[in-house]
């Protein structure tokens, strides 16, 4: 989701004629940084999730066995 906003903010920051009058010209470059930070944080969370071994209680087999008992 952050990646789509990054694209929108990038386009609006390099093409100021697409922005309505009265919009602060530094708004979109600042938001572009914020969206980039969001993409980086999601990537870090993805790597951390892949490196962490799954818990035994979170497997689907354990849940199935506990439901059928």
Secondary structure, 3 states (H helix, E strand, C coil): CHHHHHHHHHHHHHCHHHCCCCCCCCHHHHHHHHHHHHHHHHHHHHHHHHHCCCCHHHCHHHHHHHHHC
